[in-house]
Amino acid sequence: MTNPFSLTGKLALVTGAGSGIGRAAAVQMAELGAELIVTDIDVETAQTTADMIEGPATALAHNVADPADWSHVLAAVNDRHGKLDILVNNAGIMMSKPFSDAPLGDLHRQQAINVDSLYLGMQGALPLLRAAVAAGGETASIVNISSVYGMIAGAQFASYSATKGAVRSLSRAVAFELAAEGIRVNTVLPGPVGTNLGANWDAPTDAEGNPIAPEEALAAWTSLIPMGRLGEPRDIAPLIAFLASDAARFVTGAEFVADGGYTAA
Ligand SMILES: NC(=O)c1ccc[n+]([C@@H]2O[C@H](COP(=O)([O-])OP(=O)(O)OC[C@H]3O[C@@H](n4cnc5c(N)ncnc54)[C@H](O)[C@@H]3O)[C@@H](O)[C@H]2O)c1
């Protein structure tokens, strides 16, 4: 019997694959047999990810907010492979400030990297995804990474939440339009995961806006998670790989939370 979770014969592109969840997803999918295109704005980190993969993997420089970069990357995929089975729109940034002080520019920056990227990527990759289905793939799969903060409020995450909510609604709308073609679009909503995402944070503050030590902020956050710990990239990667695989062939327009119970209450 064939293993429905196998990704053998599939070509997968993961954005933001030089770190955290994207790296773990790329490595996981390679372990399941996929050939990988790993892209990142920091191509050296993407190359490190490619080097971690035993099978075929190519690293490409790619700013997901830039339409010209998408054109270059997708043209390279087309030239070499003529199809794309799996697109994981993972690259993202998070900015955090009290709403009263958060400039509109923060929203625009996150909108470009967290949302425009999906629009550009899904639309640009469509001919390649269609080619994958036409070549006999059971379905082609897009996995978009939102966040629990696209679902619930978090202190000082208004602009980030706005973009991650947009990821959810954009994903469902595109899933609805593409379902009949066999192109699936699903969304993963991770809870807090220990990665480099916090590197762009301002100094953390308490609910009243008073500065607190990063360890104190982390402890307060962890205490909100029923499983008693932050997530790790390897807690999220298998879910992405499942959605990419034919095991999820009837799953589209759906959302999957992985958060240690954070939003269960
Ligand atoms: N870590 C968390 O707690 C958490 C929770 C929910 C959702 N997420 C989402 O998961 C995704 C991955 O985040 P992570 O936690 O692994 O963070 P990370 O910072 O470890 O990785 C993000 C990667 O994206 C890359 N990147 C940033 N801007 C880019 C751009 N313009 N073009 C291309 N690449 C770019 C970075 O170089 C980095 O390699 C993001 O969309 C994030 O919003 C993370």
The ligand as an ORCA input file, in Angstrom:
! r2SCAN-3c Opt
* xyz 0 1
  N       7.457     31.907     16.205
  C       6.199     32.078     16.541
  O       5.844     32.193     17.721
  C       5.130     32.117     15.488
  C       3.793     32.000     15.889
  C       2.807     32.081     14.936
  C       3.126     32.266     13.612
  N       4.429     32.381     13.240
  C       4.714     32.601     11.820
  O       5.571     31.604     11.355
  C       6.322     32.090     10.242
  C       7.787     31.760     10.425
  O       8.261     32.468     11.553
  P       9.391     31.925     12.538
  O       8.813     31.963     13.894
  O       9.996     30.671     12.020
  O      10.411     33.145     12.461
  P      11.945     33.274     12.033
  O      12.251     34.719     12.204
  O      12.758     32.271     12.752
  O      11.916     32.900     10.489
  C      11.370     33.762      9.529
  C      12.219     33.715      8.270
  O      11.631     34.605      7.303
  C      12.665     35.317      6.688
  N      12.165     36.582      6.162
  C      11.858     37.712      6.839
  N      11.461     38.665      5.973
  C      11.507     38.116      4.743
  C      11.220     38.583      3.445
  N      10.815     39.851      3.228
  N      11.374     37.754      2.399
  C      11.799     36.476      2.602
  N      12.122     35.981      3.796
  C      11.964     36.787      4.865
  C      13.718     35.535      7.762
  O      14.993     35.813      7.184
  C      13.661     34.204      8.496
  O      14.565     33.268      7.950
  C       6.002     33.590     10.158
  O       5.033     33.814      9.159
  C       5.439     33.892     11.517
  O       4.576     35.020     11.511
  C       5.432     32.294     14.137
*
